[in-house]
């Protein structure tokens, strides 16, 4: 339950960051740093902040719990987004339509880039509190957004913030797309293992 509660709050933090991004994509690209910085400072359980450090089958099981907890946190923030007077739902639908047009395989391949950036950012930020170790995190978040590398937890918030009729009409396509993002992020988070012993 401790892991699950931590994962829920991590999802809430990423949902808040995603809320800001949907409110203003240009400014939100940089404000999104809040989400990952909060996760690292509070040592919360975020899928993309944990996937690159699994060492056992128990860790893999925990990763599944973390993913579900992150979804719950994103769902809570998506409900809050529906109370906003800003066109959050319309922007979320536009983003999801772009992902669907890209297709699950292309979106999944692009999400590998996000995984690489997230594991690198978290690795350096965990090493020390000095500013130099936080630089990769400060650059990684705007970079994955600018490059269009999907982040499976941020995307969970965007999808859940979409109008319900749109979600219902495209449910199977969205599920297939999302699974590819999760797999792509996981591969990217662990790609360093093929090149270096440990981050």
C-alpha positions, 0 to 999 in steps of 0.5 A: 500500500505504501508503494501504491499511495506513493504512485497515486501522488506521483500521478497527481503531480504529473497530472498537475504538470500536464494540466499546465501543459494543456493550459499553455503548451509553450509555457507548459513545456517548461513548467512541466519540470515541476512534475518530475522535480516533485517526484524526485524530491519526494522520492515518489513512485513514478513508472518512468522514474522507476522502470530503469532501475528494476533488478528482480521480478519483485521489482517488476511486480511493484512496477505494475502497482506503480503504473496503476497508482499513477493512473489513479492519480492522473484520473483524479487530476483529469476529473479536476480538469473538467472543472476548469473554464479553460479548454483543457478537454478540447486541447487534450482531445487534439493531442490524442488525435495527433497520437492516434494519427501517428499510430501505435508503432510510431508513437511507441518507437518515439516513446523510447526517447522519453524513457532514455531521457527520464532514466538519465534525468532521475539518475543524475538528480538522485546522486546529489542535491547540487545544481549540476546534478539537476541540469539533466532533469531541467533539460530532459523534460522540455526536450521530450515534449519538444521532440514529441516523445510520449511519456506514458503517465503524462499521456494517461492524464491527457487521455483521461482529460478528453471528453468521454464520448471521444474516449468511448468511440476510440477505446480500442485504438487508444488502448492499443496506442497506450500499451505501445507507449508503456512498452516503448518507455520501458525499453528506453528506460532500460536501454542504457543496460546494453551500453553501460554497466549501471547509470 
